[in-house]
Structure formats: C-alpha cells, structure tokens
Amino acid sequence: SLPCHPTAKASGTLRSSRLAVPALRMSGGTEPKATQTAEEIHNRQWELNMKNFRASWECDMNWYTRSSDATTTNQDLWLHIPSEERKDVSYAISFSDEDTGIWDGKGLRFAPNGQMKLDLSRAGYNGGPGSGGNCLQFPGLGGQSAPVMNPTAADISPKCGHEINFFYGRSRSMIVALWALDAAGKEPVLRLSSVGIAPFRDGLAEASTREPKVRTCGRPGTGLDMVQAFKGWTGVRDVYTRQVKPEGNVVFTPRPVTFDLDSYTKAPACHRFTDNLIFAGPEVIDGKGPFELIFGCQPADNLYKQLTIAFDGSGTLVDWTLDQFSPNA
C-alpha cells in the first residue's frame, strides 16, 4: 500500500499490439486527440493521480493472511477471518503546486515503525514519461500492479501483487492482493497469500460530503450473490496500456459494455470483502498461459466499478480495463 516511488521503473516487455490509452480531453477544453505522446500520457496520469489521491485518508485496515497449515478443505477460510487489524491507518497526501507533493503514511504494515514519508513529483512519477511503469490512473480509480506474474520468471519477487483504489465522493476503497512464490511442489507457483482491505474516508471532508464508515448498499451475501444483482447492467469501458511509445500512441475510445456475470461464475475464485470490494480470478498462478484478475467495488446502489488486469502467456501485464456499470447507463 505504497505509492509508486518517484524513481521506480517496472521490468518486463509488453507482448501485445494493443497500445491504447484512455481517451481524455487535453487541457484547454480541446477535443480528444487521435494519438498522444508519451509525455502527454504521463502528464494526464500525474494529474489524475493528484485528483484521485489528494486527501487525508483514515481507516482501520484488515489483513487476511493464509495460514501455513491451510489445507484444501479450509484454504479459503482465511479470507473470511482477519488475521490482523491495524488501527488508525492514515495516508496524508498533499500537493504544494501542480508538480510536487508529499505522501505521508502511518500505521503501515511494510514500513519501518509503520511510518513512511515520500516526496512526489510530476517528473519522477511512475518512472517518468514512456518508462512503462506499474502505476495506473483512471478518473475515480488508481493503483499499481506487478508487471510480471510468472513463478518461473528469473527476476520474480518472493511476493508480488496489486493495490487497487476505488474512489467515490470522499471515500477510497482499497484492496491489496499479494501472491507469494511457492516452490515446495514439483513446479513453482504463485499463491494468493495476503489480502489487505482499507475502507478509507477523507478525514478533512466537510461533514455534509463525508460518507458513513459502514457501507450499506449492495445485495447481502457472498461475492457471487452481490454481482448477480448487476445482471443486465450496462456501462462504459476504458483501457489503459502500460507500455507506450515516445509518440503516436493510439487513444482508446470509450465504448459501451454489458456486465458479464460469467466473468465471476467461471472464475477460479470469487471473494467479497468490506466496503463491497470484490476479487475474482485465480488464487494460484502457474505461468502456463494467459489469465485475468478482476477487482471490483460497489460504492453506491446504482454503480459498480470493475477493473480487469490482463496478463499474456508469459505472465506479463498487458493492460488494465475499467468498466463502470449502472442499471440505466
């Protein structure tokens, strides 16, 4: 649950010809361009990062960690009972101007003494223009992803995963999903090992705009119970691609889409968490073919946000697809 480090760069080469970026209006109110340069894409991503994350985020965060003695009969039980609750987690994210900011986190699980402060900059964000970094931003959604998820990759980290933040009003619903390298069997695999859930609310928001700490919308029950309510919903699809060229990147034109329940019912796993957060996809990744990971959130009665992360046959991240559904889109 850390921001993209100002100098961080992601490894891996994209093996896809789908070089597309969200169709976004450029500054000055001009119409969307057919192509964009790497610098234009970078600037827009930085601006969305500022808009999405600027706040004093506060919550109690739950972590779910797989037990070392989990068996095939109880392996999912760990996803229903938190193994750790971190009280008073806070992320104060501020910007002094259009090019610089400060990220100040407390109550962190993976930082010395639970605290860390980082300088943010337009120039260094996500490794700089055209670097193929691991951060993503859409209007109302942001996060970061492991660029490679293949247990046989030479430089695979012992743990890799994704942090996805769904923004709505003054709320930020964050899910962190981490897979750990398991080499105990005949062939190595990546196994889902930890999930962190943070129902952030903006502590500086006006009382009239502050969302209740407990979200009450959404059909009760399991993850599949919840998403079955979206059958027949329609929405808009947008795509962001990690790897970009210096110039001539084709702009993705948002298009209509219908909610696909099969994406959940046919997924190897589908889990629901606090704040109506959803994960659907493989808990075990063997590196033997392309796969998708789905993260979703229902922040309101009439809105469901779904992020699909696509990986190719080598386990390299191809793109992020954001679908936003409503009953009357």
C-alpha positions, 0 to 999 in steps of 0.5 A: 500500500505504497505509492509508486516511488518517484524513481521506480521503473517496472521490468518486463516487455509488453507482448501485445499490439494493443497500445491504447490509452484512455481517451481524455480531453487535453487541457484547454477544453480541446477535443480528444486527440487521435494519438498522444505522446508519451509525455502527454500520457504521463502528464494526464496520469500525474494529474489524475493521480493528484485528483484521485489521491489528494486527501487525508485518508483514515481507516482501520485496515484488515489483513487476511493472511493464509495460514501455513497449515491451510489445507484444501478443505479450509484454504479459503477460510482465511479470507473470511477471518482477519488475521490482523487489524491495524488501527488508525491507518492514515495516508496524508497526501498533499500537493504544494503546486501542480508538480510536487507533493508529499505522501505521508503514511502511518500505521503501515504494515511494510514500513519501518515503525509503520511510518513512511514519508515520500516526496512526489513529483510530476517528473519522477512519477511512475518512472517518468514519461514512456518508462512503462511503469506499474502505476495506473490512473483512471478518473475515480480509480488508481493503483499499481500492479506487478508487471510480471506474474510468472513463478518461473520468471528469473527476476520474480519477487518472493511476493508480488501483487496489486493495490487497487483504489476505488474512489467515490465522493470522499471515500477510497476503497482499497484492496491489496492482493499479494501472491507469494512464490511457492516452490515446495511442489514439483513446479513453482507457483504463485499463491494468493497469500495476503489480502489487505482491505482499507475502507478509507474516508477523507478525514478533512471532508466537510461533514455534509460530503463525508460518507458513513464508515459502514457501507450499506448498499449492495445485495447481502451475501457472498461475492457471487450473490452481490454481482448477480444483482448487476445482471443486465447492467450496462456501462462504459469501458476504458483501457489503459496500456502500460507500455507506450511509445515516445509518440503516436500512441493510439487513444482508446475510445470509450465504448459501451459494455454489458456486465458479464456475470460469467466473468465471476461464475467461471472464475477460479475464485470469487471473494467479497470483502468490506466496503463491497470490494470484490476479487475474482480470478485465480488464487494460484498462478502457474505461468502456463498461459494467459489469465485475468484478475478482476477487482471490483467495488460497489460504492453506491446502489446504482454503480459498480466499478470493475477493473480487469488486469490482463496478463499474456502467456508469459505472465506479463501485464498487458493492460488494465480495463475499467468498466463502470456499470449502472442499471440505466447507463 
